[in-house]
Amino acid sequence: MISTARYWFYIALIVLVYIIGMFVTLFENDSAQFAVMAMRMVQENDFLNLFKGPEEYLDKPHMHYWLAALSYKIFGIHDWAYRIPGILSTLLGAYSCYGLGKLLYNKDVGRFASLIFMTAQTMVLANIDVRTDAVLTGFTIFSIWQLATYIEKGTLKSIALGAFGAGMAFSTKGQIALVVIGISILCHLIYTRKWRQLLNWKVLVAILVFGLTIAPMLYAYYHQFDLHPEKVIRGKDNRSGIFFIFWEQSFERMSGEGIGKNSSDFFFFFHTFLWVFLPWTVLALLGYWMKVKAFWKAKFAYRPNMEFLTVGGISILFLLISFAQFKLPHYMNILIPLYAVLSAAFLYVLHQQQKLKMAKIILGIQYFILGLVVVFALLVSFYVFKLEHWYSYLLLLMALGLAAYFILKKETTYTKIVTVAIFSSVLLNGLMNAHFYPKLLEYQGGSTMAEKVKVENIPVDDIYKISERHTWALDFYNRKPVQITSIPEIAKKKDVWVYATDKELEQLQKNGIAWDKQFTVDQFRITRLQIKFLNPNTREDKLNKMHLVHLD
């Protein structure tokens, strides 16, 4: 449906957007926090113990931090180096979407699936606000693809690679990886009835590969926790890291025990999906409905031209995560590859069955989404954060011109759906990564203050804070965590710096502590945007201040 040259042109555009985002300042909280956790590993040459600041960290396993630490070892401690494993994992995920789409359908579906996966809004965000989910998602869909290939073709290579992918995903975020892989493959087995593939000596090889892959993570957990029952983690002693990762972890997240509850809304992921899968949301919803309708009509009888892996996996997994008491939008990421293949297959069926009326409706919706993106781009560029240089206006004009050229070019409706959606994503996220986020992050106090520390040549060893409030961005860009102290202790020190909020400065004053130098920066929780902040006329009202003062 699209030429090979066009396909690789789209891939290049999307990768360019990813690369631009590599060099943006790290976001607080999670990205900067995880970057600091990996930084500590490298600086202290300790790759077995996980720490979140001064606290021992049990919540997630080690692989994400090991990969980031490896990147630091190769390239140095930089924000862009931290993002490299996530981007490579996303590219692996895109290739796996291609492979799974080709396996279940054909090459065209595979191509569409990879493009849809890479341009889904939550996946683009996952490569700038990098958490564990980029690595998790990439290896999870890689495992699903390889294990599905084994079921279809019976090759030793496929089941071994599938087991390796499952081990990497499990070592990144725990049980959720095995749940997603297991349910997806089980759905495929139930529908194809190829159970004989489980009664094969190659399964023993897969178990061995999986065990060897997760062994380093299990040993690290054993070393940090099982050997030290006296450690108290979240109010409990005798914590076994191995027992936690195999049993307790997912139950804690489902019940909210230990990490707390943040949402009992059963429909949280339903309305979250409406934006995380943009600009492909309508395609996915229609594709899912048409697939369920087809299975219902066939009474779930096996048909060689149908597959149950995607729709079955999505249905069961979506239901499961909706019952969790702790929910965040990026928890949807692990399901995005399945949605990508499902949506690509639906688009291909539209083309094959010549459903022109439905295709035109979808195209109209895609034009509407693109229109919103263009309005947003102009609003950001000329009002929210005005472009400052002539070449910025030129680049914006060139981007709009390129999008207009491909959109106005005469093509089939089905091809145009892909074109409009991809340019919507590229235009939006290209602007966000190149302009919006860099300007937004000027209001992140920790990273902005780190620039002042560097310019003023302030010794990072002499910077303290008088609370346990996390300062991840300042920690990372200073290449050293801010030391925690108390007011009585800081009163005894001379020639040191204190990083403080307005209230903490008042506390220093009340205790008779004076300072002779002060640097102040704006502070805003940039991951929780508000209309009043985005409006330049009311922005100042929403800003807090962070201070760095020198005690004489």
Secondary structure, 3 states (H helix, E strand, C coil): CCCHHHHHHHHHHHHHHHHHHHCCCCCCCHHHHHHHHHHHHHHHCCCCCCEECCEECCCCCCHHHHHHHHHHHHHCCCHHHHHHHHHHHHHHHHHHHHHHHHHHCCHHHHHHHHHHHHHCHHHHHHCCCCCCHHHHHHHHHHHHHHHHHHHHHCCHHHHHHHHHHHHHHHHHHCHHHHHHHHHHHHHHHHHHCCHHHHCCHHHHHHHHHHHHHHHHHHHHHHHHHHCCCCCCECCECCCCHHHHHHHHHHHHHHHCCCCCCCCCCCCHHHHHHHHHCCCCHHHHHHHHHHHHHHHHHCCCCCCCCCCCHHHHHHHHHHHHHHCCCCCCHHHHHHHHHHHHHHHHHHHHHHHHCCCHHHHHHHHHHHHHHHHHHHHHHHHHHHHHCCCCCHHHHHHHHHHHHHHHHHHHCCCCHHHHHHHHHHHHHHHHHHHHHHHHHHHHHHHCHHHHHHHHHHHCCCCHHHEEECCCCCCHHHHHHHCCCCEECCHHHHCCCCCEEEEEEHHHHHHHHHCCCCEEEEEEEEECCCCCCCHHHHCCCCHHHHCEEEEEEEEC
